[in-house]
């Protein structure tokens, strides 16, 4: 099993391991881990396109959270990415993955840094479910040209 798959599994396990009285640390860590599952999934998928196996780990280190977020946000705007002639279902699936990345990053920041906010098991599970859905969708679209173009966009600093 790949590291990102292990992280996704761990996120779900954290929610349930001390039920019905799950501590905040487990609920918060589950949300954070859900994001940190999707982040390396997208990196891994991008680096698979790199021709040299021996360089993939080093290549994967150049990804930046903020840049990946901006790329995902841009993809959600029809004006910037009209996807003319593309299958609308495929476009929506890709947008769901991009939206999940943005949402999970936001929720991770809340879980990791806003200690005044209490998480419920239902709220934490909702974020883990978002990550699971993104994983499932990604598996179905990963070989599509627009999905591969999205991966490339995660590395490119936009010229504003």
C-alpha positions in Angstrom: 0.0 0.0 0.0 1.3 3.5 -0.9 2.1 6.0 1.8 -0.9 8.2 0.9 -3.2 5.2 1.1 -1.8 4.5 4.6 -2.5 8.0 5.7 -6.1 7.9 4.5 -6.6 4.7 6.4 -5.0 6.2 9.5 -7.3 9.3 9.3 -10.4 7.1 9.5 -8.9 5.0 12.3 -8.1 8.1 14.4 -11.8 9.0 14.5 -13.0 5.6 15.6 -10.2 4.4 17.9 -11.6 5.9 21.1 -15.3 6.1 20.4 -17.6 7.3 21.8 -15.3 9.7 23.6 -12.8 10.6 20.8 -10.3 13.1 22.1 -9.9 16.4 20.3 -6.3 15.3 19.4 -7.6 12.3 17.5 -10.4 14.3 15.7 -8.0 17.1 14.8 -5.3 14.8 13.7 -7.8 12.9 11.5 -8.6 16.1 9.6 -5.0 17.0 9.2 -4.1 13.5 8.1 -6.9 13.5 5.5 -5.2 16.5 3.9 -1.8 15.0 4.2 -3.1 11.9 2.4 -4.4 13.9 -0.6 -1.3 16.1 -0.8 1.2 13.2 -1.4 -1.3 11.4 -3.6 -1.2 14.3 -6.1 2.6 14.6 -5.7 3.0 10.8 -6.3 0.8 10.9 -9.4 2.8 13.8 -10.8 6.2 12.3 -10.1 5.2 9.1 -11.8 5.4 11.0 -15.0 9.1 11.7 -14.3 11.2 9.4 -16.4 14.0 8.6 -13.8 12.9 6.5 -10.9 16.0 7.5 -8.9 15.0 11.2 -9.1 11.3 10.9 -8.2 11.7 11.5 -4.5 13.8 14.6 -5.0 11.4 15.8 -7.7 8.5 15.4 -5.2 10.2 17.8 -2.8 9.6 20.8 -5.0 5.9 20.9 -4.5 4.5 23.7 -2.4 1.2 23.7 -0.5 0.4 27.3 -1.5 1.2 26.8 -5.1 -0.9 23.7 -5.3 -3.8 25.5 -3.6 -3.6 28.4 -6.1 -3.6 25.9 -9.0 -6.6 24.1 -7.6 -8.5 27.3 -7.0 -7.8 28.5 -10.6 -9.1 25.2 -12.0 -12.4 25.9 -10.3 -13.0 29.1 -12.3 -14.7 28.4 -15.6 -13.4 31.7 -17.0 -9.8 30.6 -16.5 -10.4 26.9 -17.4 -13.4 26.7 -19.7 -12.6 23.0 -20.7 -14.2 23.5 -24.1 -15.1 20.2 -25.7 -14.4 18.1 -22.6 -16.8 15.7 -21.2 -18.7 17.6 -18.5 -18.7 14.7 -16.1 -14.9 14.4 -16.4 -14.6 18.2 -15.8 -16.8 18.0 -12.8 -14.9 15.1 -11.4 -11.6 17.0 -11.8 -13.1 20.0 -10.1 -14.3 17.9 -7.2 -10.7 16.7 -6.6 -9.4 20.3 -6.8 -12.1 21.5 -4.5 -11.3 18.7 -2.0 -7.7 19.8 -2.0 -8.6 23.4 -1.2 -11.3 22.4 1.4 -9.0 19.9 3.2 -6.2 22.4 3.3 -8.5 25.0 4.9 -9.8 22.4 7.4 -6.3 21.3 8.2 -5.3 24.8 9.1 -8.4 25.0 11.4 -7.7 21.6 13.0 -4.0 22.3 13.5 -4.0 26.0 14.6 -7.5 27.0 15.9 -7.6 25.4 19.3 -10.8 27.2 20.3 -12.8 25.2 17.8 -14.0 21.8 19.0 -14.4 19.1 16.4 -17.1 16.4 16.6 -16.6 12.9 15.2 -19.2 13.7 12.5 -17.3 16.8 11.4 -13.9 15.0 11.3 -15.5 12.1 9.5 -16.9 14.4 6.9 -13.4 15.7 6.0 -12.0 12.2 5.8 -14.9 11.3 3.6 -14.1 14.2 1.3 -10.5 12.8 1.0 -11.8 9.3 0.3 -14.1 10.6 -2.4 -11.2 12.6 -4.0 -9.1 9.4 -4.0 -11.9 7.4 -5.6 -12.5 10.1 -8.3 -8.9 10.5 -8.9 -8.5 6.8 -9.6 -11.1 7.0 -12.3 -9.7 10.1 -14.1 -6.0 9.9 -13.4 -5.1 8.9 -17.0 -7.3 11.6 -18.7 -5.4 14.5 -20.4 -7.1 17.2 -18.3 -6.2 15.3 -15.1 -2.6 15.1 -16.2 -2.6 18.8 -17.1 -3.9 19.6 -13.6 -0.9 17.7 -12.2 1.4 19.9 -14.2 -0.4 23.0 -13.1 0.4 22.1 -9.5 4.1 22.9 -10.3 3.7 26.1 -12.3 3.8 29.5 -10.7 1.1 31.6 -12.4 2.1 34.8 -14.1 -0.3 37.4 -12.8 
